[in-house]
């Protein structure tokens, strides 16, 4: 694992304008001919050089200091006085880079400054035997080992596009340790997370109390038909009755960031086998023990904009997909992309072989600066094991298809992987890898 690379800021130099230069030369002439007036001439020259030049120079370029002009012996010394009424402009703080740390499976920790968004992680990795035949539960110690306290404090949002266990199992443990985080997900996940609500339904009175609670206000179902915020323009056939066609941005509380969801789908996982289909239609009293009971619900994709704290304009735009889809389902409409280009696409490699030509159609329509492929590892293996690809999944083919759309070296501002600049615009990271993008 490498440390995040640091992107340096370069100060821009300036030069004295032609008007200021001419004024200084004129000052020299006057000093040579009129020694008694030298002090007054020098003061005027200083005013011209320090105040008048900004009318000709570019407003964003600082003026370079001029060489001092020596006054004749006996001339009065005049202090350099700022021009009366000149506005005091504070220099703008540089835009911080976008930092990404891959936690494994679908988990990406994405940060800009003090704002962090976490895509649904799977840190507890139950064996295939437990998933198919036994019971599963989150191991909070693995969450503690993967995310530092400072990182948990910065997390303002957790994203999960569907409710399968490999996306939600560890989310309650994360939410218990990330006090400022809001979970953005679908209605099935909200019903499952209701098992942790402090005001559980009365029918849950005899159910075991959760070890930690999660207030309902911290779980937002963006696809709730009664208050849908999902954009269905790329897949109007998936729009629930009564839901709007056009999505809306949701501001993330406590963060300079916003999120929008897009209607999507989940492909079959292995051949014709589709694991965990269906919806959870009522609040759960306890979290499911069987993996198959974490039913996916409606699948969503997301855009996240990290915003300038002063202007509100997007500094970075990140797309997150936690299930591959056939085009155009799950795509971002052209009208949204026209507002701002996607800087980074976080894509799901798992089950891509069941989607036609994935990921080329999505990358072709989006044309992001960079792309990362996640959810590529065999997550039935123990967390301590060296990652290997999901069985029967050709990860290299996925990468080659992506590279065919995002040519290496064609991005003028390359990113870094574990502190080293790389010309590749597509990466399939290993757990623990750290990436950094400049604005």
C-alpha positions in Angstrom: 0.0 0.0 0.0 1.3 3.5 -0.8 0.6 6.9 0.6 -1.6 9.3 -1.4 0.4 11.4 -3.8 0.6 15.1 -3.1 -0.2 17.4 -6.0 1.8 20.6 -5.7 0.5 24.0 -6.5 2.7 26.4 -8.7 2.5 30.1 -8.0 2.1 32.3 -11.1 4.6 35.1 -11.6 3.8 38.5 -13.2 5.7 41.4 -14.8 5.4 45.2 -14.6 3.1 46.6 -17.2 4.3 49.0 -19.9 2.7 52.0 -18.2 4.5 51.3 -14.9 7.8 50.9 -16.7 7.4 54.2 -18.6 6.5 56.0 -15.3 9.6 54.7 -13.6 11.9 55.9 -16.5 10.2 59.3 -16.4 10.9 59.4 -12.7 14.6 58.8 -13.4 14.7 61.8 -15.8 13.1 64.1 -13.3 15.5 63.0 -10.5 18.5 63.8 -12.7 17.2 67.3 -13.6 15.4 68.3 -10.4 17.0 66.9 -7.3 14.9 69.1 -5.0 11.7 67.3 -6.2 13.2 63.8 -6.2 11.3 62.6 -3.2 8.0 63.7 -4.6 8.7 62.1 -8.0 9.7 58.8 -6.3 6.5 58.8 -4.4 4.5 59.2 -7.6 6.5 56.5 -9.3 5.7 54.1 -6.4 2.0 54.9 -6.7 2.0 54.3 -10.5 4.0 51.0 -10.1 2.0 49.7 -7.2 -1.4 50.9 -8.0 -1.8 52.0 -11.7 -0.3 48.9 -13.3 -3.3 46.8 -12.3 -5.4 48.5 -14.9 -3.3 47.0 -17.7 -2.1 43.7 -16.2 -4.3 40.6 -16.2 -6.3 40.7 -12.9 -5.3 37.2 -11.9 -1.5 37.7 -12.4 0.4 39.2 -9.4 2.7 42.1 -10.2 6.4 41.4 -9.9 8.3 43.7 -7.5 10.3 46.5 -9.2 13.9 47.4 -8.4 14.4 50.2 -5.9 15.2 53.7 -7.2 18.0 55.4 -5.2 17.2 59.0 -4.2 19.9 61.7 -4.3 21.6 62.7 -1.0 19.4 64.8 1.2 16.1 63.8 -0.5 13.3 63.1 1.9 12.4 59.4 2.4 8.8 58.7 1.4 7.1 55.5 2.7 5.3 53.2 0.3 1.6 53.9 1.1 -1.1 51.7 -0.3 -3.5 53.4 -2.6 -6.5 54.8 -0.8 -9.6 52.6 -1.2 -7.8 49.7 -2.9 -9.8 46.5 -2.3 -8.0 43.8 -0.2 -8.4 40.6 -2.2 -7.8 37.4 -0.4 -6.0 34.8 -2.5 -8.2 31.8 -3.5 -7.4 28.5 -1.8 -6.2 25.9 -4.2 -8.6 23.2 -5.1 -7.7 20.0 -3.2 -7.2 16.8 -5.2 -9.7 14.0 -5.4 -8.3 11.0 -3.4 -9.5 7.5 -3.7 -8.7 4.4 -1.7 -9.9 1.0 -2.8 -11.1 -1.1 0.2 -11.8 -4.2 -1.9 -14.9 -5.6 -3.6 -17.3 -2.6 -4.1 -15.7 -0.3 -1.5 -14.2 3.0 -2.7 -13.4 5.8 -0.2 -13.6 9.0 -2.2 -12.4 12.2 -0.6 -12.1 15.9 -1.5 -10.8 18.0 1.4 -12.8 17.1 4.5 -15.7 15.5 2.6 -15.7 11.8 2.0 -18.1 9.4 0.3 -17.9 5.7 0.7 -19.4 3.2 -1.8 -20.8 0.1 -0.2 -17.9 -1.9 1.2 -17.7 -5.7 1.8 -15.1 -6.0 4.5 -16.5 -9.2 6.1 -16.3 -11.9 3.5 -18.4 -15.0 4.5 -17.4 -18.2 2.8 -19.4 -19.7 0.0 -20.6 -22.4 2.4 -22.0 -19.8 4.8 -23.5 -17.8 2.0 -25.3 -20.7 0.4 -26.2 -22.8 3.5 -25.4 -21.0 6.7 -25.8 -17.7 8.5 -23.8 -14.5 7.9 -23.1 -11.4 10.0 -20.8 -8.4 9.9 -17.5 -8.5 11.8 -17.1 -4.9 13.2 -13.4 -5.5 13.9 -12.7 -5.7 10.2 -14.4 -2.4 9.7 -12.2 -0.9 12.4 -9.1 -2.4 10.6 -10.1 -1.0 7.2 -11.1 2.6 8.1 -9.2 4.9 10.4 -11.2 7.0 12.9 -10.3 10.2 11.1 -11.6 8.7 7.8 -14.8 7.7 9.5 -15.3 11.2 10.8 -15.0 12.6 7.3 -17.5 10.2 5.7 -20.7 12.2 4.9 -22.4 9.7 2.6 -22.5 5.9 2.0 -23.9 4.7 -1.4 -25.4 1.4 -2.1 -27.3 0.9 -5.4 -29.0 -2.3 -4.3 -29.6 -4.4 -1.2 -27.6 -7.6 -1.7 -25.5 -8.7 1.3 -22.2 -8.0 -0.4 -23.2 -4.3 -0.5 -25.0 -3.9 2.8 -23.7 -6.4 5.3 -21.0 -4.1 6.7 -22.9 -0.8 6.3 -24.5 -0.9 9.8 -21.0 -1.2 11.3 -19.8 1.6 9.2 -22.7 3.9 10.0 -22.3 3.2 13.7 -18.7 4.5 13.5 -19.3 7.3 11.0 -21.6 9.7 12.9 -22.0 12.2 10.1 -22.8 9.7 7.3 -26.2 9.4 5.5 -26.9 6.2 3.6 -28.3 6.7 0.1 -29.9 3.6 -1.3 -33.1 2.0 -2.4 -36.4 1.2 -0.7 -35.5 -2.5 0.0 -32.4 -1.4 1.8 -34.3 1.1 3.8 -36.8 -1.6 4.9 -33.8 -3.8 6.0 -32.1 -1.0 7.9 -35.4 -0.3 9.8 -34.4 -3.3 11.9 -31.9 -0.9 13.6 -34.3 2.0 14.0 -34.8 3.2 17.6 -38.5 3.4 16.9 -39.0 -0.1 15.4 -42.5 -1.2 14.6 -44.6 -2.5 17.5 -44.7 -5.9 16.0 -40.9 -6.1 16.6 -41.3 -5.9 20.4 -40.3 -9.5 21.0 -37.3 -9.3 18.5 -33.8 -9.0 19.9 -32.7 -5.3 20.3 -29.9 -4.3 18.0 -26.5 -3.7 19.5 -26.5 -0.2 17.9 -29.3 1.9 16.4 -29.5 3.7 13.2 -32.1 6.6 13.1 -34.4 6.4 10.1 -33.4 10.0 9.1 -29.9 8.6 8.2 -31.3 6.2 5.6 -32.6 7.8 2.4 -34.4 5.6 -0.2 -34.0 7.7 -3.3 -36.4 5.5 -5.3 -39.3 5.8 -2.9 -42.2 6.3 -5.4 -43.9 8.8 -3.0 -40.8 11.0 -3.0 -38.6 9.7 -5.9 -35.5 11.6 -6.8 -34.3 9.0 -9.4 -33.7 9.9 -13.0 -35.3 7.4 -15.4 -34.7 9.2 -18.7 -32.4 6.4 -19.9 -34.8 3.7 -18.9 -38.4 5.0 -18.7 -39.8 1.5 -18.7 -38.3 1.1 -15.2 -40.0 4.1 -13.7 -42.5 3.2 -11.0 -46.0 4.5 -11.3 -46.3 8.0 -10.0 -42.5 8.7 -10.0 -41.1 11.6 -12.0 -39.1 10.9 -15.1 -36.4 13.5 -14.4 -34.3 13.1 -11.3 -33.1 15.8 -8.9 -29.9 16.4 -7.0 -29.9 15.8 -3.3 -27.5 17.9 -1.2 -25.5 15.7 1.3 -25.9 17.1 4.8 -22.7 18.6 6.3 -20.8 18.4 3.0 -20.0 20.4 0.0 -21.4 17.6 -2.1 -24.6 16.4 -3.8 -25.8 13.1 -5.2 -28.2 12.0 -8.0 -29.5 8.5 -8.7 -30.2 6.9 -12.0 -32.5 3.9 -12.8 -30.4 0.8 -13.4 -30.6 -3.0 -13.3 -28.7 -6.0 -12.0 -27.6 -8.8 -14.4 -27.7 -12.5 -13.7 -24.5 -13.5 -11.8 -23.6 -16.9 -13.1 -25.1 -17.9 -16.4 -28.9 -17.8 -15.9 -28.6 -17.8 -12.1 -29.8 -14.6 -10.4 -29.0 -14.5 -6.7 -31.2 -12.5 -4.3 -33.9 -11.1 -6.6 -37.0 -9.3 -5.5 -37.9 -6.6 -3.1 -38.2 -6.2 0.7 -41.6 -4.6 1.1 -41.9 -4.0 4.8 -39.7 -3.0 7.7 -37.5 -5.8 9.1 -37.4 -6.5 12.8 -33.9 -8.0 12.6 -31.2 -8.0 10.0 -31.3 -11.1 7.8 -29.1 -14.0 8.7 -29.4 -15.8 5.4 -27.6 -14.2 2.5 -30.5 -14.8 0.1 -32.8 -12.7 2.3 -30.9 -9.5 1.4 -33.1 -8.9 -1.6 -31.7 -6.5 -4.2 -34.8 -4.3 -4.8 -34.5 -1.6 -7.6 -30.9 -1.1 -8.7 -29.5 2.4 -8.9 -26.4 4.1 -10.2 -25.1 7.4 -8.9 -23.4 10.7 -9.7 -21.6 12.6 -6.9 -20.5 16.2 -7.3 -18.0 17.6 -4.9 -18.8 21.3 -4.8 -16.8 24.5 -4.5 -17.7 25.9 -1.0 -17.9 29.5 -2.2 -19.5 29.2 -5.7 -21.4 25.9 -5.4 -20.0 24.8 -8.8 -18.8 21.2 -9.1 -15.1 20.7 -8.5 -15.1 16.9 -9.3 -17.8 14.6 -10.7 -17.7 10.9 -9.8 -20.0 8.2 -11.3 -20.6 5.0 -9.3 -22.1 1.8 -10.7 -22.5 -1.2 -8.4 -23.9 -3.5 -11.1 -23.2 -3.6 -14.9 -26.1 -3.1 -17.2 -27.1 -3.4 -20.9 -27.2 0.0 -22.6 -28.8 2.4 -22.2 -30.1 1.3 -18.8 -28.0 2.9 -16.0 -26.5 5.5 -18.3 -26.4 9.2 -17.4 -28.5 11.3 -19.8 -26.7 13.5 -22.2 -28.3 16.6 -20.7 -26.7 15.9 -17.3 -23.3 15.1 -18.9 -23.5 18.4 -20.9 -23.4 20.3 -17.6 -20.1 18.8 -16.4 -17.8 16.0 -17.6 -17.3 12.9 -15.3 -13.8 13.0 -13.8 -13.9 9.4 -12.5 -16.1 6.4 -13.2 -16.2 3.6 -10.6 -17.5 0.6 -12.4 -18.5 -3.0 -11.4 -16.5 -5.8 -13.1 -18.5 -8.6 -11.5 -21.0 -10.3 -13.9 -19.9 -8.0 -16.8 -19.8 -11.1 -19.1 -23.6 -11.2 -18.9 -23.8 -7.6 -20.3 -23.3 -7.0 -24.0 -19.8 -5.6 -24.7 -19.5 -4.1 -21.2 -18.1 -1.7 -20.3 -17.7 -0.1 -23.7 -21.2 1.3 -24.2 -21.2 3.0 -20.9 -17.7 4.5 -21.2 -18.4 5.5 -24.8 -21.5 7.5 -23.7 -19.9 9.0 -20.7 -16.2 9.7 -21.8 -14.8 10.1 -18.3 -11.3 11.3 -17.6 -10.5 8.1 -15.7 -12.1 4.8 -14.7 -11.6 2.2 -12.0 -12.9 -1.4 -12.1 -14.1 -2.7 -8.7 -15.9 -5.8 -7.5 -13.6 -8.0 -9.4 -12.2 -10.2 -6.6 -13.5 -13.6 -5.4 -15.2 -12.3 -2.2 -15.8 -15.8 -0.8 -12.1 -15.9 0.1 -10.9 -14.7 3.6 -10.0 -11.0 3.9 -6.4 -12.0 4.6 -6.0 -14.0 1.4 -4.3 -12.6 -1.7 -7.1 -11.4 -4.0 -7.9 -13.5 -7.0 -10.5 -12.9 -9.7 -14.1 -14.1 -9.4 -14.2 -17.6 -10.9 -14.9 -17.6 -14.7 -14.4 -13.9 -14.9 -11.9 -12.6 -17.4 -10.8 -9.3 -15.8 -8.1 -8.6 -18.4 -10.7 -8.6 -21.1 -12.8 -6.1 -19.2 -9.7 -3.9 -18.8 -8.8 -4.2 -22.5 -12.3 -3.1 -23.6 -12.2 -0.1 -21.3 -8.8 0.9 -22.5 -10.1 0.8 -26.1 -12.3 3.7 -25.1 -10.0 5.6 -22.8 -6.6 5.6 -24.6 -3.5 5.8 -22.3 -1.7 9.1 -22.3 -4.6 11.1 -23.8 -5.6 12.8 -20.5 -3.5 16.0 -20.2 -3.4 15.8 -16.4 -2.5 12.3 -15.4 -3.4 10.8 -12.1 -1.2 8.9 -9.6 -1.4 5.4 -8.2 0.3 4.8 -4.9 2.3 8.0 -5.3 3.4 7.3 -8.9 2.1 9.1 -12.0 0.5 6.8 -14.6 -0.5 7.5 -18.1 -3.1 4.7 -18.0 -6.7 6.1 -17.8 -8.1 2.7 -16.7 -7.0 0.7 -13.7 -8.2 -2.4 -11.9 -6.8 -1.7 -8.4 -5.8 -4.0 -5.7 -7.3 -3.6 -2.2 -5.4 -0.8 -0.4 -4.4 1.0 -3.6 -4.5 4.8 -3.3 -5.3 7.1 -6.3 -5.2 10.8 -6.7 -6.6 13.1 -9.4 -5.8 16.8 -9.9 -8.6 19.2 -10.7 
